């Protein structure tokens, strides 16, 4: 055995095999035989100093740094120990996968589908499962519970509109990141940086190991270490890119359907206004276009889109329009002709490749070529200026194709290298969003971009929604682990279609859905073609009233949500968190799929099943205050709590300080002059509040304010720590035990709390 250290790399050999370990940062290691190409998968690999100490024996090699030890055995199986206890281990045993499948054609006659279980890999990274309590989280948008152990997934962005469930191996996103909980208390992260198709078999065939297998990806992975799952999450996000900071308005409520007519848009705006329902965006689905030609407007329906947009803007409502990659093959259609002329489409054997999407025969822009991406940025900016729409919803970018999948050999050359579909497929959505979001950042605007397809590195460019769910109770149930997992993977602004996209919800389902997703950073009600109207007022008065109450709560919590988003953008800390992120040692929370934390102070516990009017809530350690009734619950146990149709479980940590707004029907950054400070229960606490213009990138130049609010011994102290933005606040209202105290805004003040 031999080890050579070169800077922060260790080359390990045993005469038969060789592996390299690279210390990128103290908690981030890259382990590889051969690296995956990194031209398209862009990571933050900036190295930080780590000092390594090596010890070489005849049977093993040991390398120490900080309080960690990496050990390579004679077969070059690597293990990591933290403070002397096992933390991670490549599986040293035989991890060959045998899958003998029976003849299936008879079942296929009846329409059954065979589950794919690929077993023939060029590369297999096998990892030890230490014991039966180990749990595997991550992998993005899968329609399953938080713990993915024993399932098998395939990273291959897939548009499948049938009803997703836990047996679906691929959905719209490929996020090759696992957060592993082992030995009950401890955690590590594992990231596979290949964009090629790969398999995550999470212990389906063995209780001793799980593996990542790939035909084209290399033996190359990142191990992310840290003292807590939160620290690991922050380190992972620093590697793949921090979540996008969206305009504050984007955290408001979005209403959508496939598709609103011009009259439909105005009706929505009018009805929301009449009923006092908050609303910030309406979405324009594909029918706003002329025969589904991207960057066009159907002039018969929308003779003057800019005027329509202006009229809505006057009421505080902005438009977001859908954009698909597929460009209709039609001579004389400028987008088609210009892209064709500049060699901007993907090709097969040198000719622009054609498949079918909404417009019929369509070609696929090659966003991997900078000149094409630049063209897309430019025409996206022009389109927004000409139509007055404020945001772009990127869809069908897996890429979806109706005449079978794109062949692996379809060519997507960049300026410097040739790439093929099998390499770029999982990145196609990201590169579309990179080009689109640049149309905003060039104008010093924060992007208002939503995407369906994504890879692990996509979150700095766009927000995400989880595609075509259906109006089914089990899709409501899956929405919480989906959004929590997306958050764990660095996708802070994520959500599902409220009410379900396919099918039609009952009013009970719709009500429970808005309750359960009340704090989804991206909050949109959307439905498909020809379904019954799904707006909150389309059912009955009770439904509209409950929905309104929920949206009012959402808007009340917006400053808190915005503070969390700013922190997510700065540090990677999720906005909507699984409970184990806050309470990593509490076995009771490891599989709580139906409770979610918003930051560290707020816990949401919705009803997810038809007919239920009460549910069991688990309170982690500490005291918790019911937001509606003020009832205090002692942590460390479960309670059965009544939740009639108009109620959702909303609990605040005692001592929490929550910034809030009141009575908003949309977000107008200029009008946010009163900040409420809501103090939950008794106890001490501290909170940092952030203020900026809510829409530009000026914050990058330090143009923001940061305030510290401390509650100690019956006293509240308000201090300004950073003050580079002209504050909009005129009044601060302290809300405590049902009493309100109005204080004219001052950069520092102290106030006594009664009772
Ligand atoms: C896809 C999208 C859906 C959209 C539809 C029409 O199915 O996922 O949200 O409404 O296309 O554009």
Boltz pocket constraint, residues with backbone or C-beta under 6 A from the ligand:
constraints:
  - pocket:
      binder: B
      contacts: [[A, 257], [A, 258], [A, 285], [A, 286], [A, 322], [A, 395], [A, 396], [A, 452], [A, 467], [A, 468], [A, 501], [A, 526], [A, 527], [A, 528]]
      max_distance: 6.0
